[in-house]
Amino acid sequence: MRRREKVAKNGGLPARLAVFDQERWEGRDDAERYAQWMRARNAWAEARGIEVLPGDDEAWAAFPDGVFRPEDI
């Protein structure tokens, strides 16, 4: 008999990485905060040898537009 392995729908992601909460991330606008969240998700997955997390396509599609700042050029 095979033992079933339970895996969370979110791939076992910690709660702060499963859903974007702009209050938890630092940045000048939503795009910078979102980028930090995505980097944290990718680092978490990479550390565990995971190439694609559940919800990655939706997360990338929801990436907000940043504010244009001439001083960043």
Order of alpha helices (4+ residues) and beta strands (2+ residues): alpha-alpha-alpha
